[in-house]
């Protein structure tokens, strides 16, 4: 994989995520309006809940 810095491996890929947190903070209270079609996310979450042993922790869902 190549990127703008002429890197040829994944570790050299630098993503600019500046402003990402602010964007999510801005839409946070209106997330359901911004992303109304979440059936895939809901299904994946339900699958995860069924699949993990009781007491399991998920760092980010």
Secondary structure, DSSP 8 states (H G I E B T S, - for coil): ---TT---SGGG-----TTHHHHHHHHGGGHHHHT---HHHHHHHHHHHHHS-TT---S--
